[in-house]
Amino acid sequence: MIHSLKSRLRTWINSRYRVSFSKSGEDIQLFKLLNKFEGKYLDIGCFEPITFSNTYFFYLKGWNGYVVDPNPKVNGMFSKIRPKDTFIQRGVSSESGKMTYYMLQRNLSSMNTFNYDFLVSNNLTDFIESQIEVPICTLEELVDDYNLYNHIDFLDVDVEGLDFEVLKSNNWDKFRPSLIMVETDLSLEEDLKSPIYQLLKEKDYKILAKLVQSNTGSGNLLFSRSDYSINTK
């Protein structure tokens, strides 16, 4: 009973005030740019419903959408905390099939990944607790399976080293979200020469900003479709 009351109070406070759940306030910046109290998101590599979430702020403001993650443990969490969302347990990459998903110990689980090289480069291989085989699809297949064409306002991609593979697997002639946010571990100078930047530029998206999370320059790149009118109020 007490736990339920605390949960309701916390939800009321979070929905009423500008409380960010992203690592560096990305959710509040996105919400300001979109300036809508109803909309849809596609969150690929969503992690948990609240922790480090770029979409929970939107959920509290009346949005809902599609949250995608290979980790089967978070399905029940979304069902309980964000029942209006559709949870999809899949991986997304450049080809469909199956891939090995590496799951780390609880305090590092935000860096679970299909990319073993990512774990090696970040000295995380000793923290692998389990690995499972997970179905993989392309972004085009995911959008087609759930009929997301013309329904998604912003796309968030955070898949620990395979972000480019996700983006290049889209059909850009048919699926063009207004805003795209994608994780990067590069410096800003490297980002402006990266395959992600070049791809989105070719697809008629313009870069708006980089929201950094550490002194190494890692963070999230924010892009808008060239014909999208940004809210400046």
N, C-alpha and C positions, 0 to 999 in steps of 0.2 A: 504494500500500500504506500509506504513512505517513498520507496524507490520510484513508483509510478508517478507520484506527485512531484518528486524532484525532476524526473524526466520531462514532465509536462511543463514545469516552470522553466527549465533550461531551454526547451524548444520555443516557448513563448518569448523569452528574453532574446534568444538568437534570431528569431524571425522579426522582432520589433526593431532591433538595433543593428548597426553595421558591424557585425562580428565576422571576421574572415576565418575561413577554415583551410585555405590554401597555405602553402609554405611562405609566400611573400606577398600576400594580398591580391593575387591574380584574380580571384573570384569577384572582388569588389570592382576592380578595374574593368573586367569583362561586362559586369552588370551595368556599369555606367555607360559603356559604349553601346550596348544593345538597347538599354532603356525600355525594357518590356517587362510587364508583370505576369505575362503568360508566354510560354515558349517551350521549345524542345531542344535537348542536348543529346549528343552521342559521345559518351565518355569511354574511351578505349584504354584499358589499363587503369580502371577506376579505383583499385585498391579497396579500402573500407568505406562505409557510408558517410563517415564524418571525418576521420583522421586524414589529413593532407588532401582533402577532397576539393577539387575545383568546381564541383557542381552542387554540393549540399546547400550553399548559400542560395542558389537559384531554386532549389527544391523548397526551401523555407519561404521563398517569395511567391510560390504558386506554380513554378515550373515542374515539369517531369520529363523523363526521357529514357534512354537506353544506356545501361551501364554494362560494360563488357570486361570480364576478367577471367583468366584461366583457373584461378584459385577456387575450388569448390567450397572452401570454408566460409567464404563471404556471402554466399547465396542467402543463407538464413538470416544474416545480419541485415541485408537489404530488405528482405521480406518483412522484417520486424520494424526497422527504423524508417525505411523509405518504400512503403508498399505501393505507391503510385508509379514507381519506376519499373522497368522491365529489365531483369538481370539476365545476362547471356553468358554462360560459361563456355567461352571459346578463346582461342588465340587468333590474332589477325596478323597475316604476313603476306609476302609476295606470291605465295603459292598455297593451294589447299592441300590438306593431308593430315598428318599427325606430327607433333614435335614433342621433345622431352622438355618438361617444365621443371625448373630447379627452384625448390622452396627452401628458404632460409629460416633460421630460428626467429622467434616471434618479434624481437626488437629490431630485426633487420628485414622483416617480411615485405616492406614497401619496395625492396629491391629484388624480389622474386623475378625470375626472367627465363626466357628460352635461350638467351644468348650466353653461352658458357664463357666466351671470350670476355664479355663484360664482367663476369665474376672474377676471372683471372686478373684482369687489368685493375680491378678494385680490391684485390686481395681478400676475396670473400669465399673462396672455394672451401675453406675449412669450416664454414658456417652452414653448409648445405645440410638440411635435416632429412629431406626426402626429394624424390623426383617422380613425376607422373607423366603418362602420355596423355596429351590433350588434343582434341580436334582443332584443326587450323583451317581458316578460310581467308579469302582475300577481302579487302574492304568492299569491293564491288559486290561480291557474293553476300556479304552481311547486309548491305543496304538493300539488295534485291530481295533477300529472304524475309526481311521485316518491312519491306515497302516504305523505305525512309526517304525516297525522292521527294523533294520540295517540302519536307516536314522538319528538317533540322536547322536550327538557328546557329548553333556553334558546335564545332568538333574539337574535342580535347584528346590528344594522343600522348600517352606517357607509358612507354613499354620497354624501358631500360635497354637502350641500344639498338632497337629494331624499328625505330620510329620512321625512318626513311622507307623501309620495306612496306610498312602500313600505308603510307601516303602514295607510294608509286603503284599500289595495287588497286587504287580507286579508278572508277570511270569518271573522269573530270568533265566529260561532256554532259553527264546526267546528274551527278551529285556534286553540288557546289554550295557548301555551307557559307553563311555570311562571314563568320569569323572562325579562324583556326588557331588553336594553341598547341604547340608541340615542344616537348622537352629536348634540351640539348646540354651536353657536357662540354661544349667547346667555348672558346672565348668569342667575344662579339666579332672580332676581326676574322676569325675562322668561320663563324656562322655565315658571314656575308660571301663566303666562297664555297659554302657547303652544298652537297647535293640537295638537301632539303630546301634551302633558299632558292637554288637554281630551278628546281622542279616547280615550286609554287609561283615563282616569277613567270615561268613559261606558261603556267596555267592561269595567268592573269590575276594573281593575288599580289598585294603590296604589303611590305613589312611595316608594322606600326611601332613595335617596341620590343625590347627584351627586358623581362623582369627577372633579375638575378636573385639567386638564393645563397650564394657564397662568394668569398673573395677570389675564387678561381674563375668566376664568370659564368658558371653553370646556372641554368634556370630555364625559362620558357620563352620561346619566340612567339609573338602574336602577329597574325596576318589577317588582312581583310580582303574580301573580294573587291576588285577594283571598282565595280559599279555600286558598292554598298555605301549608303549614306551614314557616316559616323555621327553619333550624338555628341555634340560639343557643349551641351549645357552643364 
